[in-house]
Amino acid sequence: SIAQLGNLEILDLKACHNLEALPSDIASMRSLTHLDVSECYLLDSMPKGIEKLTQLQVLKGFVIGNSSKTPCRITDLANLKKLKRLSIHIGSEAVIQEKEFEGLKDLTAVKCLKISWGHCV
């Protein structure tokens, strides 16, 4: 039901230790400027639709899991032209596709980029 908050600008779910998934209809939250899902250790993928949140300025905790569980990839973020802060966590079972990080060059507004690999506990 959180996706029904179409005018919500900041969604801070940092350290929600029981959060296993974001809603598949997250794309309806078009006013979001800040999304923080960092330290949500049960979250193992990002839903398709994140790339439609074109007002995002901060995206913390973007997760790349194994290929079967990761519908949204780094390359999908290219439309987020207003993004200033981005943190990406690459899980220990993730398979990174060739040239996947090249899409980050299109994010010219990014001032802070954090990438972490492996298993967090």
N, C-alpha and C positions, 0 to 999 in steps of 0.2 A: 504493500500500500504506500510505501514511501515515494514511489515514482509518481504518485498522484499530486505531489507537491511541485507543480510546474513552475512556480515562482521562487523556489528555494535557491539561494545563491551559494551558501556554504554548507557542505555536508562533511562533518568531521566524525569519522568512524574509527579513528586511530585507536589501536590496541583493543578492539572489540574481539576478544579471544574466542568467542563462539561464532563469529561471522564466517560462514562457509561459502557464501555466494552473494554477488550483487544481483539486483533484479534484472531480468532480461529486457525489461522495458525502460531501462535507465535513460535511453535516448529521449524520452519525453520530458526529462528534467533539463530543458534547454537553457534555463537561466543560471545553471551552476557555473560559478567562477572558481570555486575551490572544492576539490574532492580529495580527502585524505583517508586512505585505507591502509596506511603503513602500520606495521606491527600486528596485522590481522593474520596470524600464522596458519589458520585453517583455510584461508582464501588461496586457491591454487590456479585461478584463471580470472580473466576479465571478460565480461560479456560483450558481444557485438553491440554496437550502439555508442560506446564511449567516444568513437570518432565523430559522432554527430553533436557532441557537446562543445560547439565551436566557441563558446564564451569562456571556456576553462582557461584560467591563468595559472592555477596550481593543481598538479596531479601527483600525489604522493602515494606510493605503494602499488604502482602498476605491476602486475604479476605475469610472468611468462612461465607456464608450467610445461608439462609434457605436451607433445603436439596434439594428442587426442583430446586434451582438456583445455586447449587454449584457442578459443574462437577469435579473439582479438589479439593482434600481433603489434609489434613496434611500428611496422610499416603503416598500420592503420591510423597512426597518430598524426600523419602528415597534414591533415586538415585543421589541426589545432593551432592555428597561426598566432593566437594570443597567449599561448603557454609560455610562462616565465620560469616556472620551477617544475622539474620533473624528476621523480625518483622511480627507478625500475628495479624490481627484484627478479632475478632469474633463478628458478628452482633447480635443484640438483638433478632432476630428471628431464630438464628442458632440452629441446633440440633447437639450436639457433640456425635459422636458414641463412644461406649464403647471401651476403650483402644486406642483411636485415637492418643493420645499424645505419646504413646509408640514408635511410629515410629521415634520420634525425637532423641531417643538414638542412632540411626544409623548415625546421623549427627555429627560425632566425631570432625570435624574441626570447628564447631560452637563455636565462642568465645563470641558472644553477641546475646542474645535472648530476644525479647520483645514481650509480649502477652498482648493485651488489649481486653476488653469485652464491649459490649453495643453500644449505639448510639453515634456517634461523631458529633458534630456540630461546 
